[in-house]
Amino acid sequence: MEPTHTVTPASDGPAAHARRPAARTGRLVAAGIGAVAVLAAVGLGIASQLKSGGPAASTLTSASMITVTPRMPISSRELNALIARGPDFGPLADPKRRAACLSALGYSGSVQVLGAEQVQVDGKPAVVLVLPGDQPDVIVGVAVAAWCSSVDTGLIADTTVRRP
């Protein structure tokens, strides 16, 4: 019987199935450029952080954006005492102006003001109004600028306290 296959001697080079295709030069160049770009970006980032002078100093612009909740200019005891005496509305003596101010603050313009007193807050005229709270044993103190109106309340502070 005759063999169905013929065997030929091996050539001097590696077998055809073991050979790799030649490296694509374009891909290697692109990969190298990409690696260099990444390293350069990292280097620049580190260098800029090392050269920075630390945190930036606060400026008037950033300081003006800080909000501070002011305190009521009179104590809770003084607020309760205002109920016992006649109100001193000062510039808010006109009922229409006072109603407009109260409406702008979110209260009914017809709410009964239990007490009022003119005060100075940071050297500027203001009025403290004492209003009824949500419950019978609670009062609300509201300090507003003397120019309080429906356009600008000039709210300085507000607080809720218990009646004694």
Secondary structure in CASP SS format (residue, H / E / C, confidence):
PFRMAT SS
TARGET T0000
AUTHOR 0000-0000-0000
METHOD secondary structure of the structure
MODEL  1
M C 1.00
E C 1.00
P C 1.00
T C 1.00
H C 1.00
T C 1.00
V C 1.00
T C 1.00
P C 1.00
A C 1.00
S C 1.00
D C 1.00
G C 1.00
P C 1.00
A C 1.00
A H 1.00
H H 1.00
A H 1.00
R C 1.00
R C 1.00
P C 1.00
A C 1.00
A C 1.00
R C 1.00
T H 1.00
G H 1.00
R H 1.00
L H 1.00
V H 1.00
A H 1.00
A H 1.00
G H 1.00
I H 1.00
G H 1.00
A H 1.00
V H 1.00
A H 1.00
V H 1.00
L H 1.00
A H 1.00
A H 1.00
V H 1.00
G H 1.00
L H 1.00
G H 1.00
I H 1.00
A H 1.00
S H 1.00
Q H 1.00
L H 1.00
K H 1.00
S C 1.00
G C 1.00
G C 1.00
P C 1.00
A C 1.00
A C 1.00
S C 1.00
T C 1.00
L H 1.00
T H 1.00
S H 1.00
A H 1.00
S C 1.00
M C 1.00
I C 1.00
T C 1.00
V C 1.00
T C 1.00
P C 1.00
R C 1.00
M C 1.00
P C 1.00
I C 1.00
S C 1.00
S H 1.00
R H 1.00
E H 1.00
L H 1.00
N H 1.00
A H 1.00
L H 1.00
I H 1.00
A H 1.00
R C 1.00
G C 1.00
P C 1.00
D C 1.00
F C 1.00
G H 1.00
P H 1.00
L H 1.00
A C 1.00
D C 1.00
P H 1.00
K H 1.00
R H 1.00
R H 1.00
A H 1.00
A H 1.00
C H 1.00
L H 1.00
S H 1.00
A H 1.00
L C 1.00
G C 1.00
Y C 1.00
S C 1.00
G C 1.00
S C 1.00
V C 1.00
Q C 1.00
V C 1.00
L C 1.00
G E 1.00
A E 1.00
E E 1.00
Q E 1.00
V E 1.00
Q E 1.00
V E 1.00
D C 1.00
G C 1.00
K E 1.00
P E 1.00
A E 1.00
V E 1.00
V E 1.00
L E 1.00
V E 1.00
L E 1.00
P E 1.00
G C 1.00
D C 1.00
Q C 1.00
P C 1.00
D C 1.00
V E 1.00
I E 1.00
V E 1.00
G E 1.00
V E 1.00
A E 1.00
V E 1.00
A E 1.00
A C 1.00
W C 1.00
C C 1.00
S C 1.00
S C 1.00
V C 1.00
D C 1.00
T C 1.00
G C 1.00
L E 1.00
I E 1.00
A E 1.00
D E 1.00
T E 1.00
T E 1.00
V E 1.00
R E 1.00
R C 1.00
P C 1.00
END
